[in-house]
Amino acid sequence: MGLTLYFLRHGQTSFSRANAFCGELDPPLTEAGTAMAAAFASAYAELPWQAVFASPMLRTRATAQFLCDRLGLEMQLRDGLREIYYGQWEGLSTQEVNERFHDDYVSWLSDPGWNAPTGGERGIDIYYRSNAVLLEIERQYPSGNILIVSHKATIRIMLCGLLGIDVGRFRDRIAAPVASMSIVEYTARGPLLLALAERSHLPAHLRELPGT
């Protein structure tokens, strides 16, 4: 068996529920977000896991902790898995950003790979730092199942990099709702996408909650 990566986005937070920009802000999981994390752990605890990597933010650590506790695995934290830093947009809604930073917002929407939020990071910057984590995992774990708990934009950017999709199209080509999981298997012909934004591990009432 080769290396298989499971990309899990953290559970719901108040900012994801409101669809507000949240990069370096560090909100906890909501009650629903905690239930999402517990549901994932219950559904996937029987899978043979080699390791769990996570962004050091509270919302990702809390999501990963359920599975780590069940398996007795130590969570390996990596700054490269952090969310995009949204600069002056942090905590704002898309409507507020459009009103206050209209020109920057339009530029970012046109190509977030090479244009940054006002005072924030470009998608390509996230690609380089997150890809360094993926290369570390490849070296350390040539086979087995690895869980990577990260954030919406960061997961989408990593998937674009693995699948040969222009990083500037990460918002247009890849979905990553809260508590969703995407699976990539490393094969002799390169990374193979097995699942995208899978949420069947969540009960229906959690899957149907509003927000991103």
Backbone as CSV, one residue per row, in Angstrom:
resi,resn,N_x,N_y,N_z,CA_x,CA_y,CA_z,C_x,C_y,C_z
1,MET,0.842,-1.196,0.000,0.000,0.000,0.000,0.876,1.244,0.000
2,GLY,0.551,2.206,-0.867,1.302,3.443,-0.912,0.797,4.458,0.092
3,LEU,1.273,5.667,-0.038,0.879,6.758,0.853,-0.489,7.296,0.444
4,THR,-1.365,7.470,1.420,-2.679,8.061,1.179,-2.887,9.205,2.170
5,LEU,-3.206,10.374,1.639,-3.416,11.569,2.459,-4.906,11.856,2.596
6,TYR,-5.334,12.074,3.821,-6.711,12.455,4.130,-6.694,13.903,4.604
7,PHE,-7.275,14.775,3.816,-7.303,16.202,4.141,-8.642,16.529,4.802
8,LEU,-8.602,16.863,6.081,-9.828,17.156,6.833,-9.859,18.633,7.210
9,ARG,-10.917,19.323,6.804,-11.081,20.695,7.270,-11.686,20.669,8.670
10,HIS,-11.290,21.624,9.475,-11.788,21.705,10.856,-13.307,21.852,10.884
11,GLY,-13.878,21.609,12.057,-15.316,21.754,12.242,-15.753,23.211,12.282
12,GLN,-17.034,23.377,12.405,-17.629,24.721,12.354,-17.109,25.642,13.464
13,THR,-16.878,26.909,13.094,-16.607,27.980,14.059,-17.634,29.087,13.838
14,SER,-17.642,30.073,14.707,-18.583,31.187,14.523,-18.278,31.948,13.233
15,PHE,-17.000,31.980,12.827,-16.633,32.703,11.607,-17.018,31.916,10.360
16,SER,-16.831,30.604,10.374,-17.260,29.824,9.209,-18.777,29.860,9.081
17,ARG,-19.465,29.864,10.211,-20.930,29.926,10.193,-21.411,31.241,9.583
18,ALA,-20.661,32.321,9.844,-21.029,33.643,9.318,-20.408,33.920,7.954
19,ASN,-19.594,32.999,7.438,-18.886,33.186,6.172,-18.025,34.455,6.215
20,ALA,-17.299,34.623,7.306,-16.406,35.767,7.483,-14.960,35.312,7.334
21,PHE,-14.073,36.234,6.939,-12.667,35.896,6.738,-12.001,35.614,8.087
22,CYS,-11.369,34.464,8.168,-10.744,34.034,9.416,-9.485,33.260,9.087
23,GLY,-8.342,33.918,9.230,-7.064,33.275,8.971,-6.279,33.113,10.254
24,GLU,-5.717,34.217,10.737,-4.944,34.172,11.976,-5.800,34.366,13.207
25,LEU,-7.056,34.756,13.047,-7.964,34.748,14.191,-8.086,33.307,14.673
26,ASP,-8.315,33.131,15.964,-8.238,31.774,16.519,-9.485,31.413,17.319
27,PRO,-10.640,31.358,16.654,-11.871,31.022,17.373,-11.932,29.539,17.717
28,PRO,-12.652,29.189,18.768,-12.855,27.766,19.083,-13.928,27.181,18.178
29,LEU,-14.063,25.881,18.210,-15.182,25.233,17.533,-16.485,25.595,18.233
30,THR,-17.547,25.704,17.465,-18.871,25.811,18.057,-19.279,24.447,18.606
31,GLU,-20.412,24.402,19.247,-20.926,23.110,19.720,-21.121,22.159,18.544
32,ALA,-21.628,22.701,17.432,-21.801,21.867,16.235,-20.449,21.437,15.672
33,GLY,-19.473,22.336,15.716,-18.144,21.996,15.228,-17.503,20.882,16.033
34,THR,-17.703,20.904,17.332,-17.190,19.838,18.192,-17.863,18.512,17.856
35,ALA,-19.175,18.557,17.609,-19.896,17.334,17.223,-19.394,16.805,15.886
36,MET,-19.033,17.703,14.975,-18.474,17.283,13.682,-17.149,16.544,13.865
37,ALA,-16.293,17.086,14.720,-15.007,16.450,14.977,-15.187,15.076,15.608
38,ALA,-16.103,14.977,16.540,-16.364,13.694,17.187,-16.936,12.683,16.192
39,ALA,-17.785,13.151,15.285,-18.368,12.256,14.293,-17.301,11.710,13.348
40,PHE,-16.361,12.556,12.950,-15.280,12.077,12.092,-14.467,10.995,12.799
41,ALA,-14.107,11.251,14.052,-13.304,10.286,14.798,-14.034,8.954,14.937
42,SER,-15.329,9.006,15.184,-16.098,7.773,15.325,-16.131,6.986,14.021
43,ALA,-16.237,7.718,12.900,-16.353,7.051,11.603,-15.031,6.465,11.127
44,TYR,-13.903,7.081,11.519,-12.619,6.693,10.932,-11.613,6.127,11.937
45,ALA,-12.033,5.866,13.152,-11.107,5.373,14.165,-10.538,3.998,13.825
46,GLU,-11.282,3.202,13.052,-10.829,1.846,12.740,-9.838,1.793,11.581
47,LEU,-9.675,2.899,10.879,-8.703,2.919,9.786,-7.292,2.885,10.375
48,PRO,-6.363,2.125,9.787,-4.993,2.103,10.322,-4.247,3.392,9.966
49,TRP,-4.062,4.246,10.949,-3.425,5.550,10.736,-1.946,5.495,11.091
50,GLN,-1.130,6.126,10.268,0.290,6.256,10.554,0.593,7.493,11.384
51,ALA,-0.096,8.609,11.074,0.214,9.864,11.753,-0.911,10.864,11.534
52,VAL,-0.934,11.872,12.413,-1.883,12.981,12.305,-1.096,14.283,12.325
53,PHE,-1.232,15.067,11.261,-0.621,16.386,11.171,-1.725,17.433,11.237
54,ALA,-1.437,18.578,11.851,-2.464,19.607,11.980,-1.841,20.992,12.010
55,SER,-2.618,21.950,11.564,-2.295,23.358,11.781,-2.326,23.615,13.286
56,PRO,-1.507,24.548,13.792,-1.481,24.792,15.232,-2.632,25.635,15.763
57,MET,-3.581,26.019,14.915,-4.693,26.843,15.375,-5.644,26.030,16.252
58,LEU,-6.340,26.714,17.135,-7.227,26.049,18.096,-8.276,25.190,17.395
59,ARG,-8.865,25.699,16.330,-9.960,24.990,15.661,-9.499,23.698,14.985
60,THR,-8.261,23.691,14.490,-7.751,22.468,13.872,-7.290,21.473,14.924
61,ARG,-6.641,21.968,15.969,-6.197,21.071,17.039,-7.387,20.401,17.712
62,ALA,-8.452,21.179,17.948,-9.641,20.610,18.587,-10.300,19.558,17.698
63,THR,-10.249,19.768,16.383,-10.828,18.797,15.453,-10.015,17.508,15.432
64,ALA,-8.705,17.640,15.408,-7.836,16.462,15.344,-7.782,15.695,16.662
65,GLN,-8.037,16.377,17.771,-7.806,15.773,19.081,-8.667,14.542,19.327
66,PHE,-9.891,14.548,18.799,-10.786,13.403,19.025,-10.176,12.117,18.488
67,LEU,-9.662,12.165,17.259,-9.064,10.958,16.690,-7.765,10.611,17.402
68,CYS,-6.956,11.602,17.710,-5.696,11.338,18.411,-5.944,10.668,19.755
69,ASP,-6.951,11.126,20.475,-7.264,10.542,21.780,-7.706,9.080,21.638
70,ARG,-8.475,8.798,20.617,-8.960,7.430,20.435,-7.840,6.487,20.028
71,LEU,-6.878,7.002,19.287,-5.814,6.150,18.761,-4.535,6.177,19.590
72,GLY,-4.429,7.166,20.474,-3.187,7.326,21.216,-2.054,7.867,20.368
73,LEU,-2.383,8.604,19.325,-1.377,9.191,18.439,-1.060,10.620,18.865
74,GLU,0.205,10.990,18.742,0.598,12.364,19.030,0.332,13.230,17.814
75,MET,-0.313,14.359,18.035,-0.585,15.293,16.962,0.699,16.037,16.585
76,GLN,1.012,16.081,15.302,2.207,16.778,14.835,1.788,18.109,14.216
77,LEU,2.142,19.204,14.870,1.705,20.536,14.447,2.713,21.144,13.485
78,ARG,2.199,21.781,12.428,3.052,22.405,11.422,2.475,23.763,11.032
79,ASP,3.306,24.809,11.142,2.871,26.155,10.759,2.503,26.232,9.281
80,GLY,3.124,25.390,8.464,2.829,25.406,7.039,1.396,25.063,6.705
81,LEU,0.666,24.483,7.662,-0.724,24.098,7.445,-1.712,25.165,7.902
82,ARG,-1.208,26.318,8.359,-2.091,27.403,8.781,-2.939,27.911,7.609
83,GLU,-4.005,28.603,7.956,-4.841,29.240,6.946,-4.137,30.467,6.368
84,ILE,-4.607,30.910,5.215,-4.150,32.186,4.655,-4.331,33.283,5.697
85,TYR,-3.342,34.150,5.793,-3.500,35.360,6.613,-4.214,36.392,5.747
86,TYR,-5.393,36.819,6.197,-6.211,37.733,5.411,-5.936,39.209,5.689
87,GLY,-4.914,39.499,6.469,-4.527,40.895,6.687,-5.655,41.731,7.262
88,GLN,-5.942,42.853,6.614,-6.958,43.781,7.108,-8.381,43.267,6.904
89,TRP,-8.510,42.135,6.227,-9.844,41.555,6.033,-10.256,40.632,7.170
90,GLU,-9.354,40.343,8.068,-9.656,39.384,9.139,-10.905,39.803,9.922
91,GLY,-11.838,38.862,10.039,-13.049,39.087,10.816,-14.174,39.767,10.062
92,LEU,-13.922,40.193,8.818,-14.931,40.908,8.040,-15.705,39.956,7.137
93,SER,-16.920,40.358,6.788,-17.703,39.610,5.806,-17.252,40.008,4.405
94,THR,-17.646,39.224,3.419,-17.295,39.564,2.041,-17.897,40.906,1.639
95,GLN,-19.087,41.204,2.117,-19.712,42.489,1.795,-18.905,43.643,2.384
96,GLU,-18.454,43.486,3.618,-17.652,44.539,4.249,-16.327,44.729,3.526
97,VAL,-15.694,43.629,3.130,-14.429,43.726,2.403,-14.635,44.416,1.065
98,ASN,-15.697,44.063,0.372,-15.979,44.679,-0.920,-16.196,46.182,-0.784
99,GLU,-16.814,46.599,0.295,-17.077,48.021,0.511,-15.828,48.787,0.920
100,ARG,-14.997,48.191,1.773,-13.846,48.913,2.324,-12.579,48.777,1.477
101,PHE,-12.450,47.656,0.796,-11.217,47.364,0.050,-11.567,46.890,-1.368
102,HIS,-12.438,47.618,-2.021,-13.034,47.140,-3.267,-11.996,46.746,-4.315
103,ASP,-11.034,47.615,-4.590,-10.069,47.317,-5.653,-9.226,46.081,-5.327
104,ASP,-8.758,46.003,-4.080,-7.983,44.825,-3.676,-8.829,43.563,-3.741
105,TYR,-10.084,43.686,-3.373,-10.975,42.531,-3.381,-11.206,42.026,-4.806
106,VAL,-11.415,42.944,-5.742,-11.613,42.555,-7.140,-10.357,41.882,-7.692
107,SER,-9.190,42.438,-7.359,-7.927,41.831,-7.814,-7.756,40.435,-7.240
108,TRP,-8.082,40.286,-5.967,-7.958,38.989,-5.307,-8.900,37.961,-5.929
109,LEU,-10.126,38.361,-6.189,-11.075,37.442,-6.806,-10.613,36.999,-8.194
110,SER,-9.947,37.887,-8.921,-9.511,37.560,-10.277,-8.380,36.543,-10.277
111,ASP,-7.489,36.617,-9.287,-6.378,35.660,-9.201,-5.808,35.667,-7.789
112,PRO,-6.410,34.892,-6.874,-5.927,34.858,-5.497,-4.606,34.121,-5.338
113,GLY,-4.142,33.505,-6.425,-2.825,32.883,-6.352,-1.715,33.909,-6.268
114,TRP,-1.880,35.010,-6.995,-0.816,36.014,-7.087,-1.203,37.369,-6.526
115,ASN,-2.451,37.553,-6.146,-2.902,38.786,-5.500,-3.315,38.468,-4.068
116,ALA,-2.895,39.310,-3.134,-3.143,39.048,-1.712,-4.286,39.899,-1.184
117,PRO,-4.990,39.421,-0.166,-5.867,40.316,0.587,-5.046,41.492,1.114
118,THR,-5.667,42.595,1.394,-4.954,43.794,1.833,-4.090,43.488,3.059
119,GLY,-2.759,43.509,2.876,-1.851,43.218,3.981,-1.721,41.743,4.309
120,GLY,-2.253,40.865,3.444,-2.246,39.436,3.738,-1.329,38.630,2.829
121,GLU,-1.626,37.335,2.710,-0.788,36.397,1.962,-1.407,36.038,0.612
122,ARG,-0.558,35.774,-0.361,-1.007,35.269,-1.650,-1.184,33.746,-1.577
123,GLY,-2.004,33.228,-2.468,-2.179,31.786,-2.529,-0.883,31.051,-2.787
124,ILE,-0.007,31.620,-3.619,1.254,30.951,-3.931,2.138,30.838,-2.699
125,ASP,2.025,31.812,-1.785,2.798,31.728,-0.537,2.327,30.548,0.302
126,ILE,1.026,30.337,0.340,0.469,29.211,1.085,0.872,27.905,0.414
127,TYR,0.908,27.902,-0.921,1.341,26.705,-1.634,2.744,26.297,-1.207
128,TYR,3.680,27.223,-1.187,5.066,26.883,-0.865,5.195,26.369,0.566
129,ARG,4.536,27.019,1.517,4.720,26.568,2.908,3.982,25.273,3.198
130,SER,2.824,25.083,2.587,2.096,23.825,2.815,2.735,22.673,2.049
131,ASN,3.272,22.949,0.873,3.920,21.896,0.108,5.162,21.370,0.827
132,ALA,5.822,22.234,1.576,6.975,21.781,2.355,6.551,20.723,3.375
133,VAL,5.357,20.867,3.933,4.841,19.867,4.874,4.535,18.568,4.139
134,LEU,3.946,18.661,2.959,3.648,17.455,2.188,4.925,16.705,1.807
135,LEU,5.958,17.438,1.440,7.231,16.791,1.112,7.833,16.105,2.335
136,GLU,7.690,16.737,3.489,8.167,16.115,4.740,7.416,14.817,5.004
137,ILE,6.102,14.828,4.811,5.304,13.623,5.026,5.716,12.524,4.059
138,GLU,5.927,12.866,2.798,6.352,11.885,1.800,7.665,11.216,2.209
139,ARG,8.595,12.005,2.719,9.892,11.454,3.124,9.762,10.557,4.341
140,GLN,8.939,10.986,5.290,8.856,10.283,6.567,7.942,9.063,6.513
141,TYR,6.910,9.132,5.667,5.915,8.054,5.611,5.699,7.635,4.154
142,PRO,6.497,6.745,3.639,6.345,6.326,2.239,5.073,5.530,1.975
143,SER,4.432,5.052,3.026,3.187,4.306,2.860,2.293,4.523,4.071
144,GLY,1.026,4.165,3.911,0.086,4.268,5.015,-0.837,5.463,4.903
145,ASN,-1.725,5.595,5.902,-2.738,6.648,5.920,-2.311,7.792,6.836
146,ILE,-2.319,8.992,6.297,-1.938,10.187,7.048,-3.110,11.154,7.070
147,LEU,-3.484,11.621,8.252,-4.527,12.635,8.381,-3.877,14.012,8.464
148,ILE,-4.381,14.948,7.651,-3.917,16.333,7.659,-5.120,17.210,7.970
149,VAL,-5.118,17.849,9.131,-6.237,18.701,9.544,-5.832,20.152,9.337
150,SER,-6.531,20.813,8.432,-6.127,22.163,8.063,-7.367,23.029,7.810
151,HIS,-7.222,23.998,6.914,-8.224,25.048,6.734,-8.726,25.081,5.294
152,LYS,-9.797,25.820,5.080,-10.480,25.830,3.788,-9.554,26.170,2.627
153,ALA,-8.961,27.364,2.661,-8.115,27.776,1.538,-6.861,26.918,1.445
154,THR,-6.256,26.613,2.568,-5.008,25.850,2.562,-5.209,24.463,1.970
155,ILE,-6.283,23.792,2.342,-6.569,22.477,1.772,-6.801,22.582,0.278
156,ARG,-7.558,23.566,-0.148,-7.835,23.716,-1.577,-6.545,23.977,-2.358
157,ILE,-5.656,24.765,-1.784,-4.381,25.058,-2.444,-3.509,23.808,-2.511
158,MET,-3.445,23.038,-1.426,-2.664,21.796,-1.456,-3.207,20.837,-2.509
159,LEU,-4.522,20.732,-2.610,-5.111,19.835,-3.596,-4.814,20.314,-5.016
160,CYS,-4.879,21.619,-5.236,-4.524,22.151,-6.555,-3.090,21.771,-6.908
161,GLY,-2.175,21.943,-5.961,-0.782,21.613,-6.214,-0.591,20.149,-6.558
162,LEU,-1.260,19.278,-5.826,-1.114,17.840,-6.060,-1.731,17.401,-7.386
163,LEU,-2.821,18.051,-7.780,-3.574,17.617,-8.958,-3.209,18.382,-10.221
164,GLY,-2.244,19.287,-10.129,-1.822,20.020,-11.324,-2.782,21.107,-11.755
165,ILE,-3.529,21.660,-10.815,-4.470,22.749,-11.090,-3.802,24.074,-10.730
166,ASP,-3.960,25.077,-11.567,-3.418,26.404,-11.300,-3.846,26.862,-9.900
167,VAL,-2.875,27.206,-9.062,-3.178,27.626,-7.683,-4.122,28.823,-7.664
168,GLY,-4.038,29.672,-8.685,-4.917,30.829,-8.751,-6.381,30.486,-8.940
169,ARG,-6.682,29.221,-9.207,-8.068,28.788,-9.398,-8.585,27.995,-8.200
170,PHE,-7.887,28.069,-7.066,-8.279,27.211,-5.946,-9.693,27.501,-5.469
171,ARG,-10.141,28.747,-5.560,-11.494,29.082,-5.109,-12.554,28.647,-6.120
172,ASP,-12.155,28.445,-7.368,-13.103,28.114,-8.432,-13.212,26.623,-8.709
173,ARG,-12.203,25.841,-8.324,-12.148,24.441,-8.746,-12.339,23.427,-7.618
174,ILE,-12.092,23.829,-6.356,-12.075,22.871,-5.245,-13.024,23.332,-4.145
175,ALA,-13.850,22.423,-3.671,-14.741,22.699,-2.537,-14.141,22.125,-1.259
176,ALA,-14.390,22.811,-0.133,-13.915,22.303,1.163,-14.785,22.868,2.290
177,PRO,-16.051,22.436,2.372,-16.901,22.900,3.471,-16.408,22.373,4.819
178,VAL,-16.916,22.926,5.889,-16.446,22.541,7.222,-16.606,21.043,7.437
179,ALA,-15.597,20.461,8.069,-15.564,19.037,8.438,-15.615,18.115,7.229
180,SER,-15.286,18.629,6.047,-15.233,17.771,4.861,-13.856,17.141,4.729
181,MET,-13.816,16.011,4.051,-12.565,15.287,3.871,-12.333,14.995,2.398
182,SER,-11.106,15.225,1.940,-10.687,14.861,0.600,-9.525,13.884,0.716
183,ILE,-9.473,12.921,-0.202,-8.489,11.839,-0.109,-7.670,11.793,-1.387
184,VAL,-6.355,11.752,-1.222,-5.435,11.635,-2.355,-4.500,10.459,-2.110
185,GLU,-4.455,9.556,-3.083,-3.551,8.406,-3.016,-2.358,8.645,-3.938
186,TYR,-1.167,8.381,-3.429,0.028,8.493,-4.256,0.199,7.193,-5.040
187,THR,0.221,7.296,-6.362,0.363,6.123,-7.223,1.622,6.267,-8.081
188,ALA,1.916,5.227,-8.840,3.079,5.269,-9.727,2.939,6.342,-10.794
189,ARG,1.717,6.764,-11.075,1.458,7.788,-12.081,1.166,9.144,-11.464
190,GLY,1.417,9.259,-10.173,1.209,10.540,-9.505,0.006,10.522,-8.581
191,PRO,-0.308,11.672,-7.948,-1.420,11.753,-7.006,-2.768,11.494,-7.688
192,LEU,-3.575,10.650,-7.049,-4.887,10.291,-7.570,-5.953,10.726,-6.571
193,LEU,-6.886,11.565,-7.008,-7.974,12.025,-6.139,-9.013,10.926,-5.986
194,LEU,-9.210,10.455,-4.756,-10.190,9.399,-4.482,-11.519,9.956,-3.969
195,ALA,-11.455,11.102,-3.282,-12.677,11.706,-2.750,-12.448,13.205,-2.594
196,LEU,-13.503,13.981,-2.831,-13.426,15.434,-2.703,-14.576,15.928,-1.841
197,ALA,-14.228,16.642,-0.776,-15.227,17.268,0.097,-16.260,16.267,0.607
198,GLU,-15.795,15.070,0.959,-16.663,14.000,1.466,-17.152,14.343,2.873
199,ARG,-18.467,14.205,3.101,-19.029,14.539,4.425,-19.996,13.462,4.918
200,SER,-19.910,12.256,4.371,-20.844,11.201,4.770,-20.640,10.768,6.217
201,HIS,-19.487,11.130,6.811,-19.257,10.789,8.217,-20.091,11.651,9.162
202,LEU,-20.686,12.723,8.637,-21.504,13.608,9.470,-22.966,13.186,9.428
203,PRO,-23.659,13.217,10.560,-25.107,12.984,10.518,-25.791,14.096,9.733
204,ALA,-26.969,13.823,9.232,-27.658,14.739,8.317,-27.850,16.128,8.924
205,HIS,-28.172,16.209,10.211,-28.453,17.522,10.792,-27.206,18.406,10.834
206,LEU,-26.000,17.807,10.855,-24.777,18.590,10.804,-24.413,18.955,9.374
207,ARG,-24.641,18.050,8.439,-24.367,18.340,7.026,-25.237,19.472,6.519
208,GLU,-26.428,19.616,7.064,-27.380,20.596,6.534,-27.260,21.968,7.183
209,LEU,-26.342,22.152,8.107,-26.189,23.455,8.752,-25.726,24.504,7.756
210,PRO,-26.195,25.755,7.877,-25.744,26.815,6.970,-24.302,27.218,7.276
211,GLY,-23.684,27.882,6.317,-22.313,28.357,6.520,-21.340,27.546,5.700
212,THR,-20.087,28.003,5.688,-19.085,27.355,4.846,-18.062,26.627,5.699
